[in-house]
Amino acid sequence: MDKTVPAQLGLIRKLFMAVAVLAVATLVAAALLRDRPDLVNWVVWVRGGAVALASLWLLSLVRQAGRGRRSAYVRIRVISALAPIGALAILVAPDSGYPMWMKADQGVIGLLLAGVAVVANQAAMRRAFVKPGKLG
């Protein structure tokens, strides 16, 4: 395994941790603003809760990838490539039900996950998790 891979996994972990912290902060903000239906609706609770739970799962995937599990690495690559597209859809949808503050939150999360995609797709990472039976 390339000596840069542990550092790259560490960076991915930090980015996922930032997503988790932001997701929890979003739920705290929603709780504080719960009496403002113009700022907090069911969409905020569902998306906020889903992102918070997903961020914990993503952190567990990094631990698994650190132990050499290729399937965890593949999941990290796929999710980090697709999730920013979902965040972009939330940002550009004119009537998505998301208040502006939540759109901004999801935009930041999308950027963090795009950063994960950049790191996860570097050559050293791909070589470290090459599919069995294939040459690096």
N, C-alpha and C positions, 0 to 999 in steps of 0.2 A: 504494500500500500504506500502510495506517495506520502511523504512526510507532511505535505500541506493539507491533506484530507482532514486530519483531526481539527486543525484550525478552521477550515471551511465549515465543518460540522458545528464547531463552536459558534461561528458567526450565524449560521442558520438557526441554532438554538437561541441566540440573542434576539434575532429578528422575530422568531416565534414567541419569545417571551414578551417582546414589545407588543405583539398582537394581543397576547393574553392580558397584559396590563391595560391596554387600551380598551379591550372588550369589557373587562370588569369595570373600568372607569365609566364606560358607556352605560352599563347597567346601574351604577351608582347615580349617574346624572339622570337617568330615566326615573329612578326612584325619587330623587329630589324634585323633579319636574312633573311628577305623576298627576298633579292637579291641573295641569295645563294641556288639555286635549289637542290644542294646536301644535304642541311640541312633542307630546308622547302619545302614541296610539298603539294598537296591538302589533303593528308591523315592527315598531321599535323593540318591543319586548321579545317578539319571536326571533328577529334577526340578531338582536343583542345576545340573547341566550344561546342561540345556535352558534354564533361566532365564539362566545366564551367557551362553550363545550368543545367545539372543534379545535380551539387553540390548545387545550389540554391534550387532546388526541395528537395534535401535530408535535407537541413536545415529546410525547411518548414515542412517536415515530423517529425523532432524532436520536433518542436513546437507543432504539433498536438498530438504526443505521450505524450508530457508533460501535455496535457489537457485530457489525458486518452483515446485517440482514438486508439483502438486496431488495426484497419486496417493500421494505419500509422506505428505502431510498427511491424506488420507483414511485411510490405513493407521494412522496415529497415533491418529486419532479412534476407529476401530473397535477397535483393540487395547486402548486405554486404557479403553474402555467395557466390553469383555468380560472382560479379564484379572482385574479385581477380583472379578467374579462367580465365576471359577474359584478364586481365592484364598479366597473366602468358603465355597465348597463344600468345600475342603480343611479349613477351620477347623471346620465343623459336622459333617462326616462322622464318625460314631462309630468306624468301623474302616477308616480310609483307608490305614493302613500308615505314615502320617507320624508320627514321634515328636513330642512336644509342642514341642520347641525348633524343629523345622522348621515346625510349624504357626504358631508365633509369627513366624518369619522370613517365611513366605509372607503372613501378615497384614500385616506392615510393607510388604512389596512391593506388596500389593494397595492399601494406603493411598497409597503413592507414585504408583501408576498411576491411582488415582482422582483424585489431584491433577492429573495430566496431563490427564485427561478434562475437568476443570473449566476448565483454562486453554485447552485445544484447542477447546473449544466456545464460547468467548466470541465475541461478535458481530464484533469486529475481525478475529479469526482466520478466521471463516467468510467474511467479506467479502473477505479477502485471497486466499482460495483458492476463489472462486466457480466453479462449473462453467461452462465456456465456453458461450456462447450464452444464459446466464441473466443477468439484471440483479441486481446486488448486493443 
